[in-house]
Amino acid sequence: MLFGLGAKPVVGIDIGSSAIKLVEAEKKRGGWVVRSFSSVTLPEDAIVDGEVVNHAAVVEAILNVVKESGTRSKLVCTSVAGSSVIIKHITIPKTAPKEIEDQVYWEAEQYIPFDMKEISLDFEVVQEDMGDGKMDILLVAAKKDFIEKRLAAVKEAGLTPHVLEIDVLALANVFWENYEMTPDNAVVLVDVGASLTKINIVSHNTTIFTRDVAVGGKNLTQEVQNKLGISFQEAEVLKIDACSTGQIPEEVMPLVTAISENIALEIRRSLDFYAASPIQLPVTAVFLCGGASRIPGLANMLTEILGLPIEYLNPFNKVACSGRQFSEEFLAAISSSAAVPLGLALRNEV
């Protein structure tokens, strides 16, 4: 959706706060086929609130993830998230196509809390006629310096960025490719990452409401580190083991419960914000993904607080995978973290 930059994208690269993930996919007559998936861990605090802080470390990780994947493509789609990104539905008077851009820019000034000279802006017409002389526009904006830091790392790694997407929109891309919806309902997509929980309420064909919340798996790691008096790396290993096995030391259990409740309450708050929006489609389910979505007890906590069915989003529900890399065990291991990079790879419209 956001900011086309030149050539057709081929691979999706998700620059997260704890790891960089790459997916290469190809569109065939029967649908999409994933050719490769690779992931490389980032040093702590290389990315903070979605912003590149340790440029050299990010460049090195991009080089490593490309090498590991074996891809020969230099053309990429990547994405951004965090407080420097804004996504919002706005209504404008019904406008002639050639005048829409000017009208959107003028209206955007009322909604964007940044200097308009400091942002890049894009939009999509969701509904040309809402029946009252208005148009529904999905507005996307991000700070230019925030964008440039990310693109600079990609370019220094010898790659050519084409599309800069938003994480939650990439999440929607992969959901729509894998699941069917009817026009009369909405679902909540929740990506629980290391530092951010990204929330996107979608209908069958558009994003309705989005929100990024600064809470994630890293918060649990830090709580465990402080509680047990161990290093961050040791706490991270303990957390990962707990997520994969479900076995949690007794003294850590209250911390896990507190983080799960915090995430659930933020999603509840997002649903309350959505309920006050002009679009009133009923929300029927929550789809979870992200590396920290497997925190023990999180799904049960969501069910209790939200009162909605909870399902783990499967990015390979209808998307095929090709190659010996993709055993059942490997797909199970990566399914939680592959949604955003696959959603980016799906922008490769060959």
Secondary structure, DSSP 4 states (H G I P E B T S, - for coil): ---B-SS---EEEEE-SSEEEEEEEEEETTEEEEEEEEEEEPPTTSEETTEE--HHHHHHHHHHHHHHHT----EEEEEE-STTEEEEEEEEE---GGGHHHHHHHHHTTT--S-GGGEEEEEEEEES--SSSEEEEEEEEEEHHHHHHHHHHHHHTT-EEEEEEEHHHHHHHHHHHH----TT-EEEEEEE-SS-EEEEEE-SSSEEEEEEES-SHHHHHHHHHHHHT--HHHHHHHHHHHHHH----TTTHHHHHHHHHHHHHHHHHHHHHHHTSS--PPEEEEEEESTTTT-TTHHHHHHHHH-S-EEE--TTSS-EE-STT--HHHHHHHTTTSHHHHHHHTT---
